[in-house]
Amino acid sequence: MDESNFILGVDLDGVVGDFYSALRKIAAEWLSKPEEVLTRNVSYGLDEWDIAEYGGYDRLHRFAVTQRNLFRDMLPIKDAPGTLRKLSSRGVRIRIITNRLFLKYSHKTSITQTVDWLDNYDIPYWDICFMNDKVAVGAHVYIDDAPKNITQLREQGNRTIVFSNSTNQGIPGPRADSWIEAEKIILEAMEEWRTGTTNLFDT
């Protein structure tokens, strides 16, 4: 790992991009249901929307990306772009780590939409990694919302912030309910890195 900068490993969907709100709108069309009947209080996999009988999550995801430009058109989560710009200006090296290539035959579309979206919202980053195994990507601190990713990262000794949403309730902190809270935790973590202390992530 490059030790010359404090590296923040940043997930995109559900952390920087408002993935679930964007997908909810597309799912309503795909399911031929009113959007309001699709709960916002979802778990990972979206079982609450009863998508299995329509072909399942992978099929919905493919439609959303290839036919409705999900990764290009979703809105950012409140304060995410501005906070990341502030963190970058403070010397944080932002490393985007996202598993957006899990479906075959749509990789070019996913990558193009992702880069266009990051540029459109002027979200700074030094590196972007499209991969499932986030543990294999070095960072001093990670921020993620997916329970599986958080668990795997922490099991390997990685300092990981939970970005709160309905999919990760019950997972212990450090936890950020907003990007304002995330900024505070990340700056505290960077200060600990600089001073060699580890109190913030002690459990």
Secondary structure, DSSP 4 states (H G I P E B T S, - for coil): ---SSEEEEE--BTTTB-HHHHHHHHHHHHHTS-GGGS-S---TT-GGGT-GGGT-HHHHHHHHHHTT-HHHHPPBPTTHHHHHHHHHHTTEEEEEEE----STT-HHHHHHHHHHHHHHTT---SEEEE-S-GGGS--SEEEE--HHHHHHHHHTT--EEEE-SGGGTT--SSEESSHHHHHHHHHHHHHHHHHT--GGG--
